[in-house]
Amino acid sequence: MKRVKLLSTFIAFSIMLAGCATSANPQTPAASPAVSGTTEETAAAKPFLTVAYSEGGTTLDPAEANDLTSDTLVLAAYDQLVTYGVKTENGANIANTEDIQPMLAESWEASSDNTVYTFKLTPGVKFQSGNPVDAASVVYSFDRVAKSSSGSFLYGMAAIKTVTAVDDATVEITLTNANHNFLQILAMYTFSIVDQKTVEAQGADYLKTHAAGSGPFKLEKWDPATEAVFTPNEDYWQGAAKLGKVTLKFTKEASNRVLLLDKGDVDMAIEIPPKDVSSLKSNTALTVASNASNRILYFAMNSKVKPFDNEKVRQAINYAIPYDELLSGVMYGQANQMKSAVASNTPGFTDAGYVYEHNLDKAKELLKEAGYENGFKFDFTLGSGFDDWEDDAVLIQAELAKIGVTMNINKLARAQFLEQQKTKNLTAYISKWTSFVNDPGYHLGFLMYGKGSSNYNNYQNAEVDKLWEQANTETDQAKRNELYQQAQEIITTEAPWAYLYEYNRIVGMSNKISGYAFYPDEVIRFYPLSVKE
């Protein structure tokens, strides 16, 4: 059995870091019983934080959350068994998802074959209700994920077979096979530990609009149309947050978020348009963090729909994309060119097989070889909500016209687009993806594996599937990366996507804020933040 990191390491790290859907009716949770002297006066004495978000979220249920705002709400109110470490690169704090640190589990051991993990829970930790965080709640929480519509695929990707309470403070998790991503997946918001007694007492739907966690903040209000408000859990087991209140202002228009930040009406704002980065940087009261992320944007072609069932047609589209124009004219330099199905800052990335450039003559040549010398027409579905998507679509449409291809742009509301995408019947579309675990297996498992839950454009390749399955159980990282690289090269050559770009994650904030760190899931952790008066 292999012994791993203890809680003391994590507590010391946490202290260090802490220093430096529309609704007409607000969802106001009933107050949770205080564990000990929590007072409004204590919270009021601390600085407040206001953050501008674009959307209001859809659920507070950790097992079902799958949008940025919902994920943010969950991580404010809940803890997980383990969490990610943070490292400093080029002066910026960023998460290190390969550095797994203790959280609700103070320590754990793995069997020699890495298929059985035994977790010891941190003693004395209580949920915000006052109920103890025990092994039964862990088992209950994992069972909810296994049965959920959103988290169940992730549960399977982690290769979890059984979760058992050995005693009140010990949990044993058995895997179907060794899985190098297991602990990284366990740190995700999906696997937050919920208060079993509270949920069972309140009913199955309670977690949709209420929180039942042990986390650093209590949910005071959630109205997806206007705002969410958190107050600190003054009895939090790692020490109360340094913020007296966190308010998320839901501001759909990006221009309004920029204006609020520039005027100082909010302390932070996310999803800043690339065109506004330069002007915000000129405001000496602000800091603009622009981090290279693993959020990608791709032009997907349905491999089961003519003419995109023809590899040469897909390759032709790749040669017709005006890459430089997208990067400079649309993204203002706040993105990098994408050259693989996997983001370039992911371990195991390779651009082997990437030969595409903006070359209309080559595109025409490939269309002729495919039997489409005179071009063709197709329907392209454009989901609303992202200005760059619309600009990209128009530019791509114009270039395709030059090779005789007519691209009919059909716009859909964001929610409708997402529903249509899941049917796997769209002919072509633009979509983005962020891999919360910075690993090719996680990324390709969702998007390019034949059975992947987000493989919406029907890409199927038996060799890619075999390579992914081999890599998923390979314990040697070098060998694993070699398998993933082979898979990437095949995918790039077969071109189910035209690779557009990798986004920078842009967050604007007041210079008074410290403790911010960039995470691959792009969720802001409020607990480490502090604000100077």
TITORDREN-532661 format. One record per residue (C-alpha): x, y, z; residue number from 1; residue in one letter. Coordinates in Angstrom, 3 decimals. Layout:
# residues N
       c1       c2       c3 num residuo
        X        Y        Z NUM       A
...
This chain:
# residues 533
       c1       c2       c3 num residuo
    0.000    0.000    0.000   1       M
    1.263    3.471   -0.897   2       K
    0.846    6.271    1.626   3       R
    0.159    9.740    0.226   4       V
   -0.021   13.365    1.366   5       K
   -1.502   14.306    4.736   6       L
   -3.912   17.089    5.623   7       L
   -1.317   19.266    7.304   8       S
    0.296   19.945    3.927   9       T
   -3.007   21.086    2.504  10       F
   -3.926   23.328    5.431  11       I
   -0.579   25.101    5.253  12       A
   -1.031   25.632    1.515  13       F
   -4.588   26.925    1.947  14       S
   -3.537   29.485    4.541  15       I
   -0.769   30.725    2.265  16       M
   -3.046   31.096   -0.749  17       L
   -5.830   32.759    1.197  18       A
   -3.462   35.528    2.231  19       G
   -1.981   36.665   -0.878  20       C
  -31.805   30.051  -16.882  21       A
  -34.180   32.731  -16.269  22       T
  -36.448   32.889  -13.249  23       S
  -38.955   35.464  -12.123  24       A
  -38.677   34.390   -8.502  25       N
  -35.512   34.355   -6.426  26       P
  -34.493   30.965   -5.051  27       Q
  -33.896   31.901   -1.421  28       T
  -32.808   28.869    0.603  29       P
  -34.003   28.349    4.132  30       A
  -31.322   29.180    6.660  31       A
  -29.204   26.266    7.814  32       S
  -28.765   25.767   11.560  33       P
  -25.625   27.475   12.807  34       A
  -22.971   25.193   14.230  35       V
  -21.687   27.873   16.595  36       S
  -21.562   31.665   16.901  37       G
  -22.055   32.658   13.272  38       T
  -23.190   36.277   13.158  39       T
  -24.066   38.790   10.481  40       E
  -21.811   41.250   12.274  41       E
  -18.776   39.027   11.747  42       T
  -19.384   38.814    8.008  43       A
  -20.197   42.526    7.718  44       A
  -16.776   43.406    9.109  45       A
  -15.081   41.770    6.127  46       K
  -14.778   43.192    2.601  47       P
  -17.417   42.241    0.054  48       F
  -16.772   40.902   -3.458  49       L
  -19.025   41.469   -6.486  50       T
  -18.450   39.549   -9.713  51       V
  -20.171   39.996  -13.088  52       A
  -21.194   36.722  -14.752  53       Y
  -22.935   36.259  -18.092  54       S
  -25.451   33.585  -17.112  55       E
  -27.337   32.657  -13.954  56       G
  -26.809   28.901  -13.905  57       G
  -29.319   26.061  -14.089  58       T
  -28.921   23.974  -10.934  59       T
  -27.202   23.779   -7.564  60       L
  -27.019   19.977   -7.678  61       D
  -23.343   18.945   -7.892  62       P
  -24.166   15.726   -9.735  63       A
  -26.100   17.572  -12.445  64       E
  -24.215   20.876  -12.778  65       A
  -22.572   21.273  -16.186  66       N
  -22.381   25.006  -16.933  67       D
  -19.818   27.504  -15.679  68       L
  -22.101   29.397  -13.296  69       T
  -23.669   26.272  -11.781  70       S
  -20.190   24.808  -11.304  71       D
  -19.080   28.011   -9.577  72       T
  -22.037   27.963   -7.203  73       L
  -21.336   24.341   -6.308  74       V
  -17.636   24.877   -5.562  75       L
  -18.451   27.789   -3.266  76       A
  -20.759   25.701   -1.081  77       A
  -19.210   22.224   -1.212  78       Y
  -15.990   20.336   -0.555  79       D
  -14.597   17.257   -2.289  80       Q
  -12.476   14.393   -1.010  81       L
   -9.381   15.805   -2.711  82       V
   -8.420   19.002   -4.499  83       T
   -5.794   20.364   -6.881  84       Y
   -2.559   22.042   -5.943  85       G
   -1.572   25.452   -7.289  86       V
    1.736   26.459   -8.849  87       K
    3.189   29.741  -10.088  88       T
    4.202   30.125  -13.721  89       E
    5.359   33.414  -15.233  90       N
    4.134   35.244  -12.155  91       G
    0.603   33.806  -12.331  92       A
   -1.040   31.294  -10.006  93       N
   -2.443   28.336  -11.939  94       I
   -3.860   25.010  -10.837  95       A
   -1.722   21.909  -11.114  96       N
   -4.263   19.163  -11.712  97       T
   -1.578   16.508  -11.436  98       E
   -0.790   17.593   -7.861  99       D
   -3.594   16.049   -5.802 100       I
   -3.952   17.508   -2.310 101       Q
   -6.058   16.357    0.649 102       P
   -9.431   17.958    1.378 103       M
  -12.255   16.075    3.108 104       L
   -9.964   13.068    2.918 105       A
   -6.937   13.752    5.104 106       E
   -5.023   10.840    3.585 107       S
   -5.435    7.849    1.312 108       W
   -3.716    4.641    0.331 109       E
   -3.706    2.787   -2.974 110       A
   -3.250   -0.927   -3.501 111       S
   -0.172   -2.117   -5.380 112       S
   -2.166   -2.446   -8.602 113       D
   -3.900    0.936   -8.117 114       N
   -7.396   -0.532   -8.219 115       T
   -8.382   -0.080   -4.557 116       V
   -8.174    3.286   -2.789 117       Y
   -8.805    3.673    0.933 118       T
   -9.619    7.216    2.104 119       F
   -9.444    8.413    5.698 120       K
  -11.786   11.334    6.307 121       L
  -10.624   14.458    8.084 122       T
  -11.944   14.178   11.655 123       P
  -14.449   16.639   13.087 124       G
  -15.660   18.160    9.813 125       V
  -19.336   19.106    9.738 126       K
  -21.775   20.091    7.054 127       F
  -23.291   23.545    7.291 128       Q
  -26.344   21.915    8.884 129       S
  -24.212   20.652   11.753 130       G
  -24.383   17.026   10.599 131       N
  -21.019   15.246   10.528 132       P
  -19.233   14.556    7.250 133       V
  -19.060   10.779    7.391 134       D
  -18.417    7.808    5.136 135       A
  -22.136    7.230    4.604 136       A
  -22.484   10.683    3.051 137       S
  -19.552    9.971    0.746 138       V
  -21.138    6.739   -0.448 139       V
  -24.470    8.517   -0.878 140       Y
  -22.861   11.345   -2.875 141       S
  -21.060    8.969   -5.235 142       F
  -24.204    6.924   -5.733 143       D
  -26.018   10.099   -6.836 144       R
  -23.303   10.771   -9.418 145       V
  -23.522    7.205  -10.750 146       A
  -27.276    7.642  -11.300 147       K
  -27.198   11.217  -12.621 148       S
  -27.853   12.246  -16.200 149       S
  -24.854   14.591  -16.250 150       S
  -22.199   12.957  -14.077 151       G
  -22.693    9.276  -14.821 152       S
  -20.358    9.236  -17.836 153       F
  -17.680   10.893  -15.701 154       L
  -18.265    8.233  -13.036 155       Y
  -17.592    5.585  -15.668 156       G
  -14.559    7.448  -16.995 157       M
  -13.094    7.312  -13.491 158       A
  -13.540    3.504  -13.677 159       A
  -15.353    3.402  -10.326 160       I
  -16.780   -0.040   -9.561 161       K
  -17.858    0.172   -5.915 162       T
  -17.810    2.731   -3.089 163       V
  -18.027    1.293    0.428 164       T
  -18.092    2.733    3.938 165       A
  -15.593    0.659    5.935 166       V
  -16.468    2.635    9.074 167       D
  -17.672    6.176    9.791 168       D
  -14.312    7.682    8.878 169       A
  -13.099    5.321    6.144 170       T
  -14.204    4.917    2.536 171       V
  -12.967    2.266    0.136 172       E
  -13.296    2.839   -3.625 173       I
  -12.650   -0.072   -5.957 174       T
  -11.952    0.524   -9.647 175       L
  -12.645   -1.805  -12.545 176       T
   -9.061   -1.192  -13.637 177       N
   -6.141    1.093  -12.834 178       A
   -6.993    4.619  -13.964 179       N
   -4.429    7.415  -14.032 180       H
   -7.174   10.069  -14.063 181       N
   -9.085    8.745  -11.067 182       F
   -7.848   11.200   -8.433 183       L
   -7.965   14.130  -10.861 184       Q
  -11.607   13.375  -11.649 185       I
  -12.386   12.980   -7.942 186       L
  -11.353   16.608   -7.369 187       A
  -14.057   17.887   -9.711 188       M
  -17.198   19.663   -8.468 189       Y
  -19.283   16.697   -9.684 190       T
  -17.936   14.621   -6.815 191       F
  -18.801   17.145   -4.113 192       S
  -19.882   15.515   -0.858 193       I
  -23.501   16.286    0.026 194       V
  -25.267   16.110    3.377 195       D
  -27.223   12.879    3.099 196       Q
  -29.413   13.474    6.158 197       K
  -30.488   16.925    4.993 198       T
  -31.261   15.815    1.444 199       V
  -33.242   12.783    2.535 200       E
  -35.219   14.906    4.977 201       A
  -35.982   17.609    2.395 202       Q
  -36.723   15.468   -0.656 203       G
  -35.109   14.536   -3.958 204       A
  -35.481   17.950   -5.617 205       D
  -33.985   19.886   -2.706 206       Y
  -30.504   20.124   -4.248 207       L
  -31.756   21.772   -7.438 208       K
  -32.268   25.060   -5.603 209       T
  -30.497   24.576   -2.247 210       H
  -26.992   23.727   -1.100 211       A
  -26.220   21.007    1.433 212       A
  -22.458   21.029    1.674 213       G
  -19.582   21.604    4.059 214       S
  -17.968   24.341    1.999 215       G
  -16.655   27.811    2.857 216       P
  -19.767   29.756    1.799 217       F
  -23.463   29.566    2.571 218       K
  -25.969   30.297   -0.152 219       L
  -28.152   33.208    0.891 220       E
  -29.943   33.781   -2.414 221       K
  -30.011   32.471   -5.961 222       W
  -32.109   34.084   -8.682 223       D
  -30.852   32.939  -12.095 224       P
  -32.275   36.111  -13.636 225       A
  -30.437   38.570  -11.425 226       T
  -27.902   37.419   -8.849 227       E
  -26.576   34.873   -6.394 228       A
  -25.384   35.854   -2.929 229       V
  -23.063   33.911   -0.634 230       F
  -22.093   34.637    2.961 231       T
  -19.126   33.018    4.691 232       P
  -19.487   29.845    6.701 233       N
  -17.868   31.215    9.840 234       E
  -17.475   27.684   11.194 235       D
  -15.735   26.355    8.108 236       Y
  -13.322   23.618    9.109 237       W
  -10.362   25.224    7.300 238       Q
  -11.085   28.653    8.772 239       G
  -13.611   31.279    7.710 240       A
  -13.166   33.016    4.357 241       A
  -11.713   36.524    4.322 242       K
  -14.715   37.813    2.372 243       L
  -17.878   38.988    4.124 244       G
  -20.134   38.441    1.137 245       K
  -19.799   37.289   -2.478 246       V
  -22.382   38.526   -4.989 247       T
  -22.593   37.208   -8.532 248       L
  -24.336   39.723  -10.788 249       K
  -25.789   38.035  -13.853 250       F
  -25.141   40.421  -16.736 251       T
  -25.797   38.883  -20.132 252       K
  -24.309   41.582  -22.347 253       E
  -20.524   41.478  -22.436 254       A
  -20.352   45.232  -23.036 255       S
  -22.233   45.829  -19.796 256       N
  -19.865   43.567  -17.853 257       R
  -16.925   45.518  -19.242 258       V
  -18.549   48.836  -18.334 259       L
  -19.348   47.718  -14.775 260       L
  -15.754   46.609  -14.272 261       L
  -14.242   49.710  -15.842 262       D
  -16.351   52.000  -13.632 263       K
  -15.589   50.011  -10.479 264       G
  -19.206   48.916   -9.966 265       D
  -18.031   45.291   -9.771 266       V
  -14.741   43.914   -8.467 267       D
  -14.345   41.171  -11.060 268       M
  -15.817   40.257  -14.440 269       A
  -15.494   37.117  -16.537 270       I
  -15.886   36.409  -20.249 271       E
  -14.316   39.697  -21.273 272       I
  -14.427   40.169  -25.067 273       P
  -10.936   40.087  -26.599 274       P
  -11.497   43.474  -28.229 275       K
  -11.863   45.098  -24.791 276       D
   -8.683   43.720  -23.213 277       V
   -6.482   46.560  -24.401 278       S
   -8.746   49.330  -23.091 279       S
   -9.228   47.621  -19.725 280       L
   -5.478   47.235  -19.324 281       K
   -5.182   51.009  -19.623 282       S
   -7.232   51.354  -16.422 283       N
   -4.564   51.470  -13.706 284       T
   -7.063   50.320  -11.068 285       A
   -7.523   46.973  -12.838 286       L
   -5.617   43.798  -13.578 287       T
   -6.537   41.706  -16.605 288       V
   -5.519   38.068  -16.288 289       A
   -5.280   36.444  -19.723 290       S
   -4.215   32.823  -19.368 291       N
   -3.713   30.286  -22.153 292       A
   -6.457   27.750  -21.481 293       S
   -7.432   24.353  -22.799 294       N
  -10.774   25.720  -23.992 295       R
  -10.932   25.015  -27.698 296       I
  -13.180   26.080  -30.570 297       L
  -13.738   23.757  -33.495 298       Y
  -15.783   23.501  -36.685 299       F
  -17.460   20.081  -36.446 300       A
  -18.578   18.079  -39.482 301       M
  -20.965   15.147  -39.072 302       N
  -19.149   12.057  -40.286 303       S
  -22.441   10.278  -40.988 304       K
  -23.978   13.005  -43.170 305       V
  -23.088   13.614  -46.820 306       K
  -20.827   15.102  -48.012 307       P
  -18.937   15.091  -44.711 308       F
  -18.825   11.312  -44.656 309       D
  -16.009   11.810  -47.173 310       N
  -12.608   12.405  -45.560 311       E
  -11.319   14.492  -48.461 312       K
  -14.275   16.866  -48.177 313       V
  -13.498   17.386  -44.495 314       R
   -9.843   17.972  -45.319 315       Q
  -10.849   20.502  -47.976 316       A
  -12.819   22.479  -45.403 317       I
   -9.715   22.517  -43.197 318       N
   -7.711   24.129  -46.015 319       Y
  -10.409   26.769  -46.587 320       A
  -10.419   28.167  -43.030 321       I
   -8.850   31.691  -42.791 322       P
   -6.923   30.926  -39.591 323       Y
   -4.877   34.118  -39.321 324       D
   -7.948   36.268  -39.854 325       E
   -9.796   34.460  -37.063 326       L
   -6.917   34.921  -34.623 327       L
   -6.245   38.574  -35.362 328       S
   -9.510   40.009  -36.650 329       G
  -11.895   38.134  -34.367 330       V
   -9.839   37.251  -31.280 331       M
   -7.456   40.266  -31.235 332       Y
   -4.548   38.026  -30.340 333       G
   -6.316   36.551  -27.290 334       Q
   -6.208   33.014  -28.692 335       A
   -3.715   30.547  -30.150 336       N
   -4.008   28.475  -33.290 337       Q
   -5.304   24.979  -32.626 338       M
   -3.356   22.143  -34.258 339       K
   -4.759   19.019  -32.645 340       S
   -7.972   17.737  -31.162 341       A
   -6.161   18.218  -27.832 342       V
   -5.143   21.674  -26.573 343       A
   -1.447   22.484  -26.854 344       S
   -0.933   22.980  -23.098 345       N
   -2.167   19.447  -22.355 346       T
    0.468   16.840  -21.430 347       P
    0.807   14.421  -24.343 348       G
   -0.172   16.996  -26.975 349       F
    1.195   16.569  -30.486 350       T
    0.618   18.429  -33.730 351       D
    1.894   15.476  -35.773 352       A
   -0.178   15.140  -38.918 353       G
   -1.217   18.775  -38.926 354       Y
   -0.649   20.004  -42.472 355       V
   -3.515   22.452  -42.857 356       Y
   -3.090   26.067  -43.793 357       E
   -5.284   28.573  -45.579 358       H
   -4.878   27.243  -49.123 359       N
   -7.933   27.517  -51.375 360       L
   -6.207   25.826  -54.298 361       D
   -5.522   22.758  -52.164 362       K
   -9.126   22.833  -50.962 363       A
  -10.421   22.857  -54.550 364       K
   -8.079   20.005  -55.478 365       E
   -9.415   17.847  -52.637 366       L
  -13.031   18.621  -53.516 367       L
  -12.361   17.507  -57.100 368       K
  -10.798   14.261  -55.868 369       E
  -13.851   13.691  -53.662 370       A
  -16.221   14.143  -56.592 371       G
  -17.403   17.646  -55.670 372       Y
  -15.585   19.674  -58.305 373       E
  -18.569   22.026  -58.572 374       N
  -18.936   22.352  -54.819 375       G
  -22.007   21.654  -52.712 376       F
  -24.450   23.216  -50.283 377       K
  -24.867   22.410  -46.600 378       F
  -26.651   23.666  -43.513 379       D
  -24.530   25.089  -40.719 380       F
  -26.094   25.520  -37.261 381       T
  -24.920   28.511  -35.250 382       L
  -25.665   28.646  -31.543 383       G
  -26.240   32.145  -30.179 384       S
  -24.511   33.829  -27.269 385       G
  -20.931   34.189  -28.494 386       F
  -19.906   37.088  -30.709 387       D
  -16.770   35.352  -31.969 388       D
  -18.801   32.370  -33.205 389       W
  -20.909   34.658  -35.383 390       E
  -17.874   36.496  -36.745 391       D
  -16.083   33.201  -37.410 392       D
  -19.091   31.754  -39.214 393       A
  -19.377   34.745  -41.546 394       V
  -15.676   34.680  -42.400 395       L
  -15.698   30.920  -43.023 396       I
  -18.863   31.219  -45.112 397       Q
  -17.145   33.792  -47.351 398       A
  -14.058   31.616  -47.847 399       E
  -16.083   28.513  -48.645 400       L
  -17.985   30.453  -51.288 401       A
  -14.643   30.956  -53.067 402       K
  -14.331   27.171  -53.561 403       I
  -17.947   26.731  -54.669 404       G
  -19.311   25.605  -51.292 405       V
  -22.488   27.286  -50.060 406       T
  -22.818   27.351  -46.273 407       M
  -26.339   28.205  -45.116 408       N
  -26.154   29.651  -41.600 409       I
  -29.104   28.734  -39.402 410       N
  -29.100   30.510  -36.045 411       K
  -30.517   28.905  -32.913 412       L
  -30.902   30.134  -29.344 413       A
  -28.209   28.731  -27.092 414       R
  -30.473   26.288  -25.220 415       A
  -32.031   25.039  -28.441 416       Q
  -28.625   24.612  -30.053 417       F
  -27.393   22.491  -27.152 418       L
  -30.446   20.262  -27.402 419       E
  -30.039   19.871  -31.162 420       Q
  -26.341   19.129  -30.751 421       Q
  -27.125   16.207  -28.456 422       K
  -29.234   14.551  -31.162 423       T
  -26.066   14.059  -33.253 424       K
  -28.032   15.046  -36.343 425       N
  -26.549   18.484  -37.056 426       L
  -24.688   18.586  -40.362 427       T
  -22.061   21.098  -39.222 428       A
  -21.630   23.529  -36.356 429       Y
  -19.126   25.470  -34.268 430       I
  -18.690   24.440  -30.653 431       S
  -16.277   24.946  -27.777 432       K
  -15.015   22.553  -25.140 433       W
  -13.070   22.881  -21.911 434       T
  -11.413   19.822  -20.395 435       S
  -11.616   20.201  -16.632 436       F
   -8.946   17.537  -16.207 437       V
   -5.885   18.532  -18.200 438       N
   -5.258   15.116  -19.706 439       D
   -5.690   13.757  -23.267 440       P
   -7.582   10.708  -22.000 441       G
  -10.244   12.842  -20.378 442       Y
  -10.470   15.101  -23.412 443       H
  -10.544   12.451  -26.137 444       L
  -12.739   10.184  -24.032 445       G
  -15.572   12.689  -24.174 446       F
  -15.123   14.012  -27.700 447       L
  -13.440   11.478  -29.993 448       M
  -13.916    8.064  -28.390 449       Y
  -16.627    6.176  -30.245 450       G
  -18.745    5.867  -27.098 451       K
  -17.923    9.344  -25.771 452       G
  -20.915   11.185  -24.343 453       S
  -20.002   14.406  -26.191 454       S
  -19.025   12.852  -29.517 455       N
  -21.861   14.738  -31.196 456       Y
  -20.514   14.669  -34.761 457       N
  -20.402   10.852  -34.922 458       N
  -16.663   10.388  -35.317 459       Y
  -15.855    6.686  -35.295 460       Q
  -12.440    5.081  -35.686 461       N
  -11.725    1.632  -34.280 462       A
   -7.982    2.287  -34.036 463       E
   -8.520    5.518  -32.099 464       V
  -10.859    3.686  -29.726 465       D
   -8.294    0.927  -29.200 466       K
   -5.494    3.412  -28.529 467       L
   -7.662    5.322  -26.038 468       W
   -8.605    2.126  -24.198 469       E
   -4.980    1.005  -24.020 470       Q
   -3.825    4.394  -22.767 471       A
   -6.606    4.542  -20.179 472       N
   -5.119    1.586  -18.316 473       T
   -1.427    2.280  -19.017 474       E
    0.409    3.307  -15.840 475       T
    3.599    4.519  -17.540 476       D
    3.049    8.148  -18.539 477       Q
    5.541    8.128  -21.407 478       A
    3.912    5.066  -22.968 479       K
    0.481    6.539  -22.326 480       R
    1.370    9.790  -24.062 481       N
    2.721    7.866  -27.045 482       E
   -0.636    6.113  -27.436 483       L
   -2.530    9.396  -27.154 484       Y
   -0.226   10.985  -29.712 485       Q
   -0.911    8.206  -32.196 486       Q
   -4.630    8.779  -31.703 487       A
   -4.261   12.536  -32.208 488       Q
   -2.392   12.049  -35.483 489       E
   -5.117    9.770  -36.857 490       I
   -7.838   12.220  -35.843 491       I
   -6.013   15.175  -37.384 492       T
   -5.577   13.330  -40.673 493       T
   -9.216   12.198  -40.814 494       E
  -10.330   15.758  -39.985 495       A
  -13.719   15.340  -38.279 496       P
  -13.135   18.916  -37.117 497       W
  -11.526   21.965  -38.599 498       A
   -9.381   23.252  -35.733 499       Y
  -10.094   26.935  -35.116 500       L
   -8.356   28.209  -31.974 501       Y
   -7.545   27.816  -28.283 502       E
   -9.010   30.598  -26.147 503       Y
   -7.254   32.629  -23.528 504       N
   -9.215   32.724  -20.277 505       R
   -9.755   36.442  -19.604 506       I
  -10.736   37.699  -16.148 507       V
  -10.701   41.363  -15.217 508       G
  -10.377   42.355  -11.579 509       M
   -9.637   45.184   -9.221 510       S
   -6.011   45.578   -8.138 511       N
   -7.283   45.207   -4.573 512       K
   -7.970   41.508   -5.101 513       I
   -5.339   38.910   -4.274 514       S
   -5.345   35.117   -4.239 515       G
   -6.765   34.562   -7.730 516       Y
   -5.653   31.372   -9.490 517       A
   -6.518   30.060  -12.937 518       F
   -8.023   26.555  -13.103 519       Y
   -8.543   24.448  -16.251 520       P
  -12.280   24.247  -15.465 521       D
  -12.282   28.093  -15.516 522       E
  -14.225   28.224  -12.236 523       V
  -13.184   30.974   -9.830 524       I
  -12.514   29.687   -6.314 525       R
  -13.675   32.438   -3.941 526       F
  -12.272   30.968   -0.734 527       Y
   -8.605   31.938   -1.377 528       P
   -9.538   35.485   -2.403 529       L
   -9.066   38.566   -0.270 530       S
   -9.804   42.235   -0.956 531       V
   -7.808   45.146    0.425 532       K
   -9.908   47.839    2.061 533       E
